């Protein structure tokens, strides 16, 4: 019985990030960014906000790699949940051909 309860609790906790809403990294506060993006804790989220305040708005989600402590793998893992504007679609850089 304990194993079933533990499994149910674990499964419900694992779905929190999966169900998190996309986040606008140009307007969200650190707490919202941290809650919405996988691998981004409160301290990294604060660095994102500070970077944005000093350098200006992000034009693409991929620009997050310029933030100290944020790597390409983290950005790619969260790409579908990163918004640049109020649109409900992720901010993915378009290839020009």
SEKOL-154227 format. One record per atom (N, C-alpha, C): residue number from 1; residue in one letter; x, y, z. Coordinates in nm, 2 decimals. Example, Ala and Ser with C-alpha at 12.3 -4.5 7.8 and 13.67 -1.06 7.14 Angstrom:
// SEKOL-154227
- num|residu|u|v|w
- 1|a|1.32|-0.57|0.78
- 1|a|1.23|-0.45|0.78
- 1|a|1.32|-0.33|0.78
- 2|s|1.28|-0.22|0.71
- 2|s|1.37|-0.11|0.71
- 2|s|1.29|0.00|0.79
// end
This chain:
// SEKOL-154227
- num|residu|u|v|w
- 1|x|0.08|-0.12|0.00
- 1|x|0.00|0.00|0.00
- 1|x|0.09|0.13|0.00
- 2|x|0.19|0.12|0.08
- 2|x|0.28|0.24|0.09
- 2|x|0.35|0.26|-0.05
- 3|x|0.38|0.16|-0.12
- 3|x|0.45|0.17|-0.25
- 3|x|0.35|0.23|-0.35
- 4|x|0.22|0.20|-0.34
- 4|x|0.13|0.26|-0.43
- 4|x|0.11|0.41|-0.40
- 5|x|0.10|0.44|-0.28
- 5|x|0.09|0.59|-0.24
- 5|x|0.21|0.66|-0.28
- 6|x|0.33|0.61|-0.26
- 6|x|0.45|0.67|-0.29
- 6|x|0.46|0.69|-0.45
- 7|x|0.42|0.59|-0.52
- 7|x|0.43|0.60|-0.67
- 7|x|0.33|0.71|-0.72
- 8|x|0.21|0.71|-0.66
- 8|x|0.11|0.82|-0.70
- 8|x|0.16|0.96|-0.67
- 9|x|0.22|0.97|-0.55
- 9|x|0.28|1.10|-0.51
- 9|x|0.39|1.14|-0.60
- 10|x|0.48|1.05|-0.63
- 10|x|0.59|1.08|-0.72
- 10|x|0.55|1.12|-0.86
- 11|x|0.45|1.04|-0.91
- 11|x|0.40|1.07|-1.04
- 11|x|0.33|1.21|-1.05
- 12|x|0.26|1.25|-0.95
- 12|x|0.20|1.38|-0.95
- 12|x|0.30|1.49|-0.94
- 13|x|0.41|1.47|-0.87
- 13|x|0.52|1.57|-0.86
- 13|x|0.59|1.58|-0.99
- 14|x|0.61|1.48|-1.06
- 14|x|0.68|1.48|-1.19
- 14|x|0.61|1.55|-1.30
- 15|x|0.48|1.56|-1.29
- 15|x|0.40|1.63|-1.39
- 15|x|0.40|1.78|-1.37
- 16|x|0.45|1.83|-1.27
- 16|x|0.44|1.98|-1.24
- 16|x|0.51|2.05|-1.36
- 17|x|0.63|2.02|-1.39
- 17|x|0.70|2.09|-1.50
- 17|x|0.64|2.07|-1.63
- 18|x|0.59|1.95|-1.66
- 18|x|0.53|1.91|-1.78
- 18|x|0.40|2.00|-1.81
- 19|x|0.33|2.03|-1.70
- 19|x|0.20|2.10|-1.71
- 19|x|0.22|2.25|-1.70
- 20|x|0.35|2.30|-1.67
- 20|x|0.37|2.44|-1.65
- 20|x|0.34|2.52|-1.78
- 21|x|0.29|2.63|-1.77
- 21|x|0.25|2.72|-1.88
- 21|x|0.38|2.78|-1.94
- 22|x|0.38|2.80|-2.07
- 22|x|0.49|2.88|-2.13
- 22|x|0.51|3.01|-2.06
- 23|x|0.63|3.06|-2.06
- 23|x|0.67|3.18|-1.98
- 23|x|0.73|3.28|-2.08
- 24|x|0.69|3.40|-2.07
- 24|x|0.76|3.51|-2.14
- 24|x|0.88|3.56|-2.07
- 25|x|1.00|3.53|-2.12
- 25|x|1.12|3.56|-2.05
- 25|x|1.15|3.71|-2.05
- 26|x|1.08|3.79|-2.13
- 26|x|1.10|3.93|-2.13
- 26|x|1.01|4.01|-2.03
- 27|x|0.91|3.94|-1.97
- 27|x|0.82|4.01|-1.88
- 27|x|0.81|3.94|-1.75
- 28|x|0.84|3.81|-1.74
- 28|x|0.81|3.73|-1.62
- 28|x|0.92|3.77|-1.51
- 29|x|0.87|3.75|-1.39
- 29|x|0.97|3.77|-1.28
- 29|x|1.04|3.64|-1.25
- 30|x|1.14|3.65|-1.17
- 30|x|1.23|3.53|-1.15
- 30|x|1.15|3.41|-1.10
- 31|x|1.06|3.43|-1.01
- 31|x|0.98|3.32|-0.95
- 31|x|0.90|3.25|-1.06
- 32|x|0.84|3.32|-1.15
- 32|x|0.76|3.26|-1.26
- 32|x|0.85|3.19|-1.35
- 33|x|0.97|3.25|-1.39
- 33|x|1.06|3.18|-1.48
- 33|x|1.11|3.05|-1.41
- 34|x|1.14|3.05|-1.29
- 34|x|1.19|2.93|-1.22
- 34|x|1.09|2.82|-1.21
- 35|x|0.96|2.86|-1.19
- 35|x|0.85|2.76|-1.18
- 35|x|0.82|2.71|-1.31
- 36|x|0.84|2.78|-1.42
- 36|x|0.80|2.73|-1.55
- 36|x|0.90|2.66|-1.64
- 37|x|1.03|2.68|-1.61
- 37|x|1.14|2.62|-1.69
- 37|x|1.21|2.51|-1.62
- 38|x|1.23|2.40|-1.68
- 38|x|1.31|2.29|-1.62
- 38|x|1.45|2.32|-1.62
- 39|x|1.52|2.29|-1.50
- 39|x|1.66|2.32|-1.49
- 39|x|1.70|2.46|-1.45
- 40|x|1.60|2.54|-1.43
- 40|x|1.62|2.68|-1.40
- 40|x|1.56|2.70|-1.26
- 41|x|1.65|2.72|-1.16
- 41|x|1.61|2.74|-1.02
- 41|x|1.60|2.89|-1.00
- 42|x|1.57|2.92|-0.87
- 42|x|1.55|3.07|-0.84
- 42|x|1.67|3.15|-0.87
- 43|x|1.79|3.10|-0.84
- 43|x|1.91|3.18|-0.86
- 43|x|1.94|3.21|-1.01
- 44|x|1.92|3.10|-1.09
- 44|x|1.94|3.12|-1.24
- 44|x|1.84|3.21|-1.29
- 45|x|1.71|3.20|-1.24
- 45|x|1.61|3.29|-1.29
- 45|x|1.63|3.43|-1.26
- 46|x|1.69|3.46|-1.14
- 46|x|1.73|3.59|-1.10
- 46|x|1.84|3.65|-1.20
- 47|x|1.93|3.56|-1.24
- 47|x|2.03|3.60|-1.33
- 47|x|1.97|3.64|-1.47
- 48|x|1.87|3.56|-1.51
- 48|x|1.80|3.59|-1.64
- 48|x|1.74|3.73|-1.63
- 49|x|1.67|3.76|-1.52
- 49|x|1.60|3.89|-1.51
- 49|x|1.70|4.00|-1.50
- 50|x|1.81|3.98|-1.43
- 50|x|1.92|4.08|-1.42
- 50|x|1.98|4.11|-1.56
- 51|x|2.01|4.00|-1.63
- 51|x|2.06|4.01|-1.77
- 51|x|1.97|4.09|-1.86
- 52|x|1.84|4.06|-1.85
- 52|x|1.74|4.13|-1.93
- 52|x|1.73|4.27|-1.90
- 53|x|1.74|4.31|-1.77
- 53|x|1.74|4.45|-1.73
- 53|x|1.86|4.53|-1.77
- 54|x|1.97|4.46|-1.78
- 54|x|2.10|4.53|-1.82
- 54|x|2.12|4.53|-1.97
- 55|x|2.08|4.43|-2.04
- 55|x|2.11|4.42|-2.18
- 55|x|1.98|4.44|-2.27
- 56|x|1.86|4.44|-2.21
- 56|x|1.74|4.46|-2.29
- 56|x|1.67|4.33|-2.32
- 57|x|1.56|4.34|-2.39
- 57|x|1.48|4.22|-2.41
- 57|x|1.54|4.12|-2.50
- 58|x|1.51|3.99|-2.48
- 58|x|1.56|3.89|-2.57
- 58|x|1.48|3.89|-2.70
- 59|x|1.55|3.87|-2.81
- 59|x|1.49|3.87|-2.94
- 59|x|1.45|3.72|-2.98
- 60|x|1.53|3.62|-2.93
- 60|x|1.50|3.48|-2.95
- 60|x|1.52|3.41|-2.82
- 61|x|1.47|3.29|-2.81
- 61|x|1.49|3.20|-2.70
- 61|x|1.63|3.16|-2.69
- 62|x|1.70|3.14|-2.80
- 62|x|1.83|3.10|-2.81
- 62|x|1.93|3.19|-2.74
- 63|x|1.89|3.32|-2.73
- 63|x|1.98|3.42|-2.67
- 63|x|2.00|3.40|-2.52
- 64|x|1.92|3.31|-2.46
- 64|x|1.94|3.27|-2.32
- 64|x|2.08|3.21|-2.30
- 65|x|2.14|3.16|-2.40
- 65|x|2.28|3.10|-2.38
- 65|x|2.38|3.21|-2.34
- 66|x|2.35|3.33|-2.37
- 66|x|2.43|3.44|-2.33
- 66|x|2.43|3.48|-2.19
- 67|x|2.33|3.42|-2.12
- 67|x|2.32|3.45|-1.97
- 67|x|2.41|3.35|-1.90
- 68|x|2.50|3.41|-1.81
- 68|x|2.59|3.32|-1.74
- 68|x|2.51|3.21|-1.66
- 69|x|2.56|3.08|-1.68
- 69|x|2.50|2.97|-1.61
- 69|x|2.39|2.90|-1.69
- 70|x|2.35|2.95|-1.81
- 70|x|2.25|2.89|-1.89
- 70|x|2.31|2.83|-2.01
- 71|x|2.30|2.70|-2.03
- 71|x|2.36|2.64|-2.15
- 71|x|2.26|2.61|-2.26
- 72|x|2.32|2.56|-2.37
- 72|x|2.24|2.53|-2.48
- 72|x|2.14|2.41|-2.46
- 73|x|2.19|2.32|-2.38
- 73|x|2.10|2.20|-2.35
- 73|x|1.98|2.25|-2.27
- 74|x|2.00|2.34|-2.17
- 74|x|1.89|2.39|-2.09
- 74|x|1.79|2.46|-2.18
- 75|x|1.84|2.54|-2.27
- 75|x|1.75|2.62|-2.36
- 75|x|1.67|2.52|-2.45
- 76|x|1.74|2.42|-2.51
- 76|x|1.67|2.33|-2.60
- 76|x|1.57|2.25|-2.52
- 77|x|1.60|2.21|-2.40
- 77|x|1.50|2.13|-2.32
- 77|x|1.37|2.21|-2.29
- 78|x|1.38|2.35|-2.29
- 78|x|1.27|2.43|-2.25
- 78|x|1.22|2.51|-2.37
- 79|x|1.27|2.49|-2.49
- 79|x|1.24|2.58|-2.60
- 79|x|1.09|2.60|-2.63
- 80|x|1.01|2.49|-2.60
- 80|x|0.86|2.50|-2.63
- 80|x|0.79|2.58|-2.52
- 81|x|0.86|2.61|-2.41
- 81|x|0.79|2.68|-2.30
- 81|x|0.85|2.82|-2.29
- 82|x|0.93|2.86|-2.38
- 82|x|0.99|3.00|-2.37
- 82|x|0.92|3.09|-2.47
- 83|x|0.86|3.19|-2.42
- 83|x|0.80|3.29|-2.50
- 83|x|0.88|3.42|-2.50
- 84|x|0.87|3.50|-2.61
- 84|x|0.94|3.63|-2.62
- 84|x|0.83|3.74|-2.61
- 85|x|0.72|3.71|-2.67
- 85|x|0.61|3.81|-2.67
- 85|x|0.49|3.75|-2.60
- 86|x|0.38|3.82|-2.60
- 86|x|0.25|3.77|-2.54
- 86|x|0.19|3.66|-2.62
- 87|x|0.24|3.63|-2.74
- 87|x|0.19|3.52|-2.82
- 87|x|0.19|3.39|-2.75
- 88|x|0.11|3.30|-2.78
- 88|x|0.10|3.17|-2.72
- 88|x|0.19|3.07|-2.79
- 89|x|0.28|3.11|-2.88
- 89|x|0.37|3.02|-2.95
- 89|x|0.51|3.04|-2.90
- 90|x|0.59|2.94|-2.90
- 90|x|0.73|2.95|-2.85
- 90|x|0.81|3.04|-2.94
- 91|x|0.91|3.11|-2.89
- 91|x|0.99|3.20|-2.96
- 91|x|1.12|3.12|-3.01
- 92|x|1.10|3.06|-3.13
- 92|x|1.21|2.99|-3.19
- 92|x|1.26|3.07|-3.31
- 93|x|1.39|3.08|-3.31
- 93|x|1.46|3.15|-3.42
- 93|x|1.43|3.09|-3.56
- 94|x|1.38|3.17|-3.65
- 94|x|1.35|3.12|-3.79
- 94|x|1.48|3.12|-3.87
- 95|x|1.50|3.01|-3.95
- 95|x|1.61|3.01|-4.04
- 95|x|1.57|3.09|-4.17
- 96|x|1.66|3.18|-4.21
- 96|x|1.63|3.25|-4.34
- 96|x|1.70|3.18|-4.45
- 97|x|1.62|3.16|-4.56
- 97|x|1.67|3.09|-4.68
- 97|x|1.64|3.17|-4.80
// end
